[in-house]
Amino acid sequence: MKKIIALFLVFIMLTGMLTACSGGGGGGAAGDVVKIGVFEPQSGDNGAGGKQETLGMQYANYLTPTVDIGGKTYTVELVYADNQSATDKAPSAAQSLVSAGCSIVLGSYGSAVAIAAADVFGDAGMPVIGVTCTNPAVTEGNNFYYRICFLDPFQGTVLANFAKDEFSATKAYCLAKQGDDYSVGLCNYFMEAFGPENCVYETFPEGTSDYSSYVANAKTSGAQVFFSPVSTEAAALIIDQASTQDLGIPILAGDTWDSNVILNAASGNDNIDLYVTTFYQEGGNPEFDAGIKEWIDSAPQNLANNGGDNKIAAVSAMGYDAYYVALEALKKAGSTSPADVVPAVGGVTFEGVSGNIVFDDINGDAIRDVAYVKRCNVDTSEWEFVAQQGVN
């Protein structure tokens, strides 16, 4: 309710401003084109995940390149801004989408960059749909930022419960990146649910490439699980050290590790036992799976952006769903003006490939109560479904 009231007040304030700036046309349209911004990392630590999330949006745009808004058919143009996985680059990337005249924005993979850009979007009155940015701070206090994924308090609790239930763990080693909202936040939520007194917690600085000491510390800590929800770039190096040193305990991670980058890093390492929580399991929607695999295979650039094969990343399914939620918001608004689209997003209900999407009326977060737990099969380089898990 708080968000609805705030949106109504801001909507009244911004309608006149944005209409004046757009000449009464609709803020994101140029002729018969409506622009959807893609605020995603294409480089940096999270570049691999950002490319896979973007692939889902591009596939959806390939299938549905037009949308009817207010009785008129518009061609949907995706406008890209690489936030470079960097909090200091994110605001300028966000501003470029505002300046481009987008009607709505999707992204980002990586909570830290989403948080860093939130005020830019908010000050411009630009509606944004977060796709897999799971830190609660993304939407808190920003009446323009919505989100379709579960949140880290939920994900952290699911992982902590899984560690206890599956492995009878009584002690956990937790590793995060200094200053990273996602990994630090998720570690904190995990430790809160697991029991902070039963956790050994360390952080590594920006630019770290040698994780041998951290893996060694985990081995000598007496922990029964190793938890490190960091970027795929760091994860691959951690896996290498865990294999080299024969870590000997299960590795747990959040949604960022659900990537073929991780599968490739762990492939053939029989002493790696790795589990992740994520948003989608291949096989959940056979029609979507078959279609996006064929589309990825159809172009070398798609294959490259997916890490060299056609395995479906959960973030691609989420990017696909986010695109259609944006279309539903545009149709519901009956306008391409951001001021009209902002209040429309919260009223969207959409049955996506990742599940039913309905927004709460507090912070504009999707109401999600289930996560997929998957295990890395190091012999086949495939993710194996373990369970759908909620919080009691």
BELTA-V685995 format. One record per residue. OMEGA is omega in degrees with one decimal (none if undefined). D_LAST is the distance of its C-alpha to the last C-alpha in whole Angstrom. Layout:
OMEGA;D_LAST
OMEGA;D_LAST
This chain:
178.6;26
-178.2;27
-179.3;27
179.9;29
-179.6;32
179.0;32
-178.9;33
-179.1;35
-179.8;37
179.3;37
179.0;38
-177.3;41
-171.5;42
-174.7;42
-179.4;43
-178.5;47
-175.0;47
177.7;45
179.2;48
-177.9;51
-175.3;50
179.2;49
176.7;52
-179.9;50
169.2;49
-170.9;46
-173.9;44
-172.0;43
171.1;46
-172.0;49
-179.2;51
-178.9;49
171.6;46
-173.8;43
172.8;42
-179.4;38
176.6;37
-177.3;36
-171.9;35
173.6;34
172.4;35
-179.7;37
-179.3;38
-175.1;37
-175.5;34
-178.1;32
-178.9;35
178.8;33
178.8;30
178.2;32
179.9;34
176.6;32
178.9;30
179.0;33
178.8;34
177.5;32
-178.7;33
177.7;37
178.1;36
178.3;35
175.8;38
-180.0;40
-174.4;39
-174.9;39
-180.0;41
176.9;42
177.5;41
-178.4;42
177.4;42
177.1;44
-179.4;46
179.5;47
179.6;46
167.6;45
-178.9;45
176.7;42
174.3;43
179.3;40
-170.7;41
173.4;40
179.9;40
177.7;39
172.1;37
-179.7;38
-171.7;34
-178.8;36
179.6;35
177.9;39
-174.5;39
-178.6;37
-179.4;38
175.5;42
177.6;40
-179.1;38
179.2;41
177.9;43
174.6;41
-177.9;41
-179.5;45
179.1;45
177.1;44
176.2;41
-179.4;39
-176.0;36
176.1;34
175.6;31
15.7;30
164.0;29
-176.2;28
-177.0;27
-174.4;26
-179.8;29
176.5;31
178.7;29
-178.2;29
-177.2;33
-172.5;34
-178.2;32
177.7;35
178.2;37
-179.4;36
-179.9;35
-179.5;39
-177.2;40
-176.0;38
177.2;36
-180.0;33
174.3;31
174.0;28
-173.5;26
179.5;25
177.4;23
-164.4;23
-178.9;20
-177.5;21
-174.9;20
-179.3;24
-175.7;25
-177.8;25
176.8;25
178.0;28
-174.5;29
-179.0;30
-177.1;31
173.4;28
-177.3;26
-177.0;23
-176.9;22
172.3;19
-175.7;16
-176.8;16
175.4;16
177.0;13
-177.3;11
179.2;13
179.2;13
176.9;10
-178.8;9
178.5;13
178.5;12
179.2;9
178.8;12
-179.9;15
-173.8;14
-173.8;12
-172.5;15
-177.4;18
-176.3;17
176.0;18
178.0;19
-177.2;21
171.5;21
-175.7;24
-177.4;23
179.8;26
175.9;26
-179.8;29
175.4;31
-179.2;31
-176.0;28
-176.9;26
-173.3;24
177.4;24
-179.3;24
-177.4;21
174.6;19
179.7;20
179.4;19
176.0;16
-177.1;15
178.4;17
-179.6;15
-177.4;12
-174.0;14
-175.1;16
179.4;20
-179.3;22
-176.8;21
169.3;22
-172.1;25
175.2;25
174.2;28
176.5;30
-176.2;33
172.9;35
176.7;36
179.9;39
176.3;37
-180.0;38
-177.0;38
-175.5;35
-177.8;36
-180.0;36
176.9;32
177.4;32
177.9;34
178.6;32
-179.0;29
-175.9;31
-175.5;32
-175.3;29
-179.9;28
176.7;24
175.8;23
178.1;21
-176.4;23
-178.7;21
-177.1;23
-174.4;22
-178.3;26
179.4;29
179.2;30
178.2;33
-177.4;32
-178.9;29
179.1;32
176.8;34
178.7;31
179.2;31
179.3;35
178.7;35
177.8;32
-178.5;34
-176.9;37
-177.8;36
-175.2;34
172.0;31
176.4;29
179.6;26
174.6;23
177.4;23
177.8;20
179.0;20
-170.4;19
-177.6;20
-178.7;24
178.6;24
-173.5;24
175.4;28
171.8;31
179.2;32
177.4;30
-179.2;30
179.9;34
-177.0;33
-174.3;32
176.8;34
179.9;36
-174.2;34
179.9;33
176.0;32
177.0;29
-166.1;26
-179.6;24
178.2;20
167.1;19
-175.7;16
-169.6;18
-173.5;19
176.3;21
176.5;22
-173.6;25
-179.8;26
177.0;23
-173.9;27
-179.5;30
176.8;32
-178.3;31
-177.5;31
-176.7;34
-177.1;36
176.0;34
178.6;36
-179.9;39
177.9;39
-178.9;38
-173.2;41
-175.6;43
179.3;44
-179.2;45
176.9;43
178.0;40
179.6;40
-179.2;40
177.1;38
177.0;35
173.4;36
176.4;39
-177.0;37
174.8;35
-174.7;32
173.9;29
178.8;27
-178.9;24
175.7;26
175.8;28
179.2;26
176.1;25
176.2;28
-179.9;30
-178.7;27
178.4;28
-177.7;32
173.6;31
177.4;29
177.9;32
178.8;34
178.6;33
178.2;33
178.8;36
-179.3;37
179.3;35
-175.9;37
-173.7;41
174.6;42
178.4;42
178.1;42
-179.3;39
178.2;39
-176.3;39
-177.3;36
-177.7;34
-178.1;33
-174.9;32
-175.9;30
-180.0;27
-178.8;28
168.4;28
-174.8;25
176.3;26
-176.4;25
177.9;25
178.7;25
-179.4;21
-179.0;20
-177.3;20
176.3;21
-177.3;21
173.2;21
-176.6;20
179.2;23
-179.3;22
-178.8;23
177.6;23
175.4;20
179.7;19
-177.5;16
-178.9;14
179.9;10
172.0;11
174.6;13
172.2;15
-177.7;16
178.4;20
178.1;22
173.0;26
-173.8;28
179.3;31
-177.5;33
-175.0;33
178.0;32
171.2;29
177.0;25
178.6;24
177.8;20
-177.5;18
162.4;15
-171.8;13
174.3;9
179.8;7
-179.5;4
none;0
